[in-house]
Amino acid sequence: MPLYEYICRDCAKPFEAFVTAQRTPSCPVCTGENLAKLLSSPGMVGAAAGRPDTSSCATPAPMCGAQGGRCGCQ
């Protein structure tokens, strides 16, 4: 089932909803159906999801300075 992001035009509440051909989304706050679909950024799925990116830092962790020390290798 696809997950979409919406904002209710009646009460301005943003929310996510699973949508199928048989199910029309409605606002969980006011139950309104005057909705606008929002553009979502794609999520990562798999083994690499949530892991820090260490590809930009070749310096050992104690001396890391890449990206202001936030490269994830520490």
N, C-alpha and C positions, 0 to 999 in steps of 0.2 A: 504494500500500500504506500503510495507517495505521501510524503509529509510536506505540506505547504505552509508558508507564513502569510498571515493576513493582518489587516488592521480594520477594525469596525469603523465605518464612517459615521455611525450614530453616537457611539460613546468614546471613540478614539482609543480603544483598548487593542494593543497588538497581541496576537496569539498564533499558535501553530495548530494545525488540524490534519488528521489523516483523511484523505479524500478518495472515494471510490465512485464508480458510475452510479451506484444506488444511494449514495450519501451526499447530501448538500451541506457544506459547513455553515455553522451559525456561531455567533459570538457567545463565548461562555459567560460573559457578564450580563449582557442585556438580551440575549437570544435573538438579536437582530440578524438579518441576512443581507444588509447593505454593506458589503465588504469590498475591500480592495486587496488584490493579491500583491504581495511584496516580492522583490527579487531576493533570493537567498544565495549565500555563498555556499559552494559545495563543501561537504564534510569529507574527512579522510576516514577510510575504513581499512583495516588491515594491521599488519605487524608494525608498521612505521608510525601509526597514529599515536600521538602523544609523546613521542621520543624527541629529545632536543636535537637540533641540527648542529652537528659537529664538523660538517664538511668545510666550513670556512675558516677553521682554526687549526693550524699546524703546530702551534706552540703548546707545550705541556701545560696542564691545567693550572698549576700554581703561578705561572707567568702569563696567563692568558690576557690579552688586551684587545682581541678582535671584538668588534661591535660593542665597545665599551665594557668588555668583560662579561657580556651576556650571550656568548655564542653557544652555551650549553655544555661545554666541555669541562666545566668545573663541577 
